[in-house]
Amino acid sequence: MTANPLLTWPPELTEVQVAALTLQATTYALSHGLVYLPVADKQPPAPTSTIHAPLALLPSPIPRRQFDKARGLQKIYNILYSRVATDVEFLDRVMGAVEGVGKVDEFTGSLWKRWIRVREAGIVQPLQLGLFRSDYMVHLPDVNKPASLKQVEFNTISSSFGTLSERVSGLHRYLLKSTGYYGSSQYLKTENLPENHTTAGLAEGLVAAHKAYGVPSARILFVVQDNERNVFDQRWLEYELLETHSIHVVRQTLTELLTSASVDTTSHVLRINGDIEISTVYLRAGYMPTDYLTPKHYDLRYLFETSKAIQCPSIQLQLAGGKKVQEELTKTGVLEKFLHDFPALEISALKESWMEMWALNEDGDAGVTRAREESSTLVLKPQREGGGNNVYKEAIPPFLDDLPPSEREAWIAMKLIATPQGLGNYLVRAGGGHEGAVKTEVISELGIFSWSLFGNGDDGVCKIEEKEVGWLVRTKGKDSNEGGVAAGFSVLDSIVLVD
């Protein structure tokens, strides 16, 4: 009987083989743009050096059936979140500053209030663009039963690492071709390493928005963070847009845009520096409270939304990606309302991808009481992206002791996914104090990328153009609860499909 690769990975390699693979992997990464900027107090205007992005030496095993299921679910998720983002009443109730999360979460409330102002001023641009990523883990609570697929979260803003995930996929295919991984596993063969073309796919979504805007000479605005180290993940998209589609990109931070961005009150054209017309605003910043240094930074989002430039994401689409929305969708009848035209079998398949979750403010103190009792199997999640924000297991009871009852609405409790035990890999980080590859037990997370261009028509029905476009794997040491690559917890990885 063949050993289950989910429980016996990685295959046996000698120290000499690991060293040879590490040398090939790091030089390939540096040669092929699988890179980061090094840690610095302030990045120079013109970078003079790079380091390779954190990476796994071998691809990680994912059951073929679950990979296919994740890709198949993306269409229905695209439609679901496009419809959620156009349901004003639902978002006001769940995420608003009067009834929902926004009344206790300052960040959410600040965004929601700008959205209210946009609605009062009159929405100019009915179209919205989402570059999405739905994240999953393999769920294996019983090794004697088949593995299943469970969703971690659905990302509607700054869904990163699409272009670098394509490059790490190419890295593992190269290592297989050059070394055969020394014949260490029957699974390590070309047909089990799926190709990944996320760069072209994500660019396709931005191109669709640009064309819908209708001014070929306009440019796409990339809104980026100060001191961004993950700049090359963004640059690869920029190069694809220009070299393949002849679309120019402007990169600026929110702070720079405070003085450079303006909207013509008659034509509603968004311009940068007075003369550059913008077709699409692509936010790779703005998902964290620390991105908004002053109220003027929040007002900048309002300015964008008063223009006819297509937002990626709009404020309401960003709100739709909140964890509270994820929890609300699990309630009886809510999903069916949004997917009323979908077969029951497809809705069931979506529900099967969810772990059990509930609101901390559920039924008075009942939600908190249950979270205390089941803390060893839970994670608490706020309305935040980017890694480093969640509360896990034994840290939950003392956290709840200090959490004011008024702030419970901003948090959800979610059952932890039981990932395969004993799954390992070799993790390679540059500039992190480690020499070479470190073998450790790991947890892997699969992300599926897609885009959706959508908006309500004159008849009030949401019109949607969407596509699934690629995937990402992030792998972390088992002892690390958080999963963000940019936050320093994970490495980039790819897939080896197993039965």
Buried (B, 14 or more C-beta within 10 A) or exposed (E): EEEBBBEBBBBEBEEEBBEBBBEBBBEBBBEBBBBBBBEEEEBEEEBEEBBBBBBBBBBBBBBBBBBEBBBEBBBBBBBBBBBBBBBEEBBBEBBBBEEBBBBBBEBBBBBBBBBBBBEEEEBBBBBBBBBBBBBBBBBBEEEEEEBBBBBBBBBBBBBBBBBBBBBBBBBBBBBBEEBEBBEBBEBBEEEBBBEBEBBBBBBBBBBBBBBBBEEEEBBBBBBBBBEBBBBBBBBBBBBBBBEEBEBEBBBBBBBBBBEBBBBEEEEBBBBBEEEBBBBBBBBBBBBBEEBBEEEEBBBBBBBBBBBBBBBBBBBBBBBBBBBBBBBBBBEEEBBEEBBEEBEEEBBEBBEEBBBEBBBBBBEEEEBBBBBBEBBEEBBBBBBBBBBBBBBBBEBBBEBBEEBEEEBBBBBBBBBBBBBBEEBBBBBBBBEEEEEBBBBBBBBBBBBBBBBBBBBBEEEEEBBBBBBBBBBBBBBBBBEBBBBBBBEBBBBBBBBBBBE
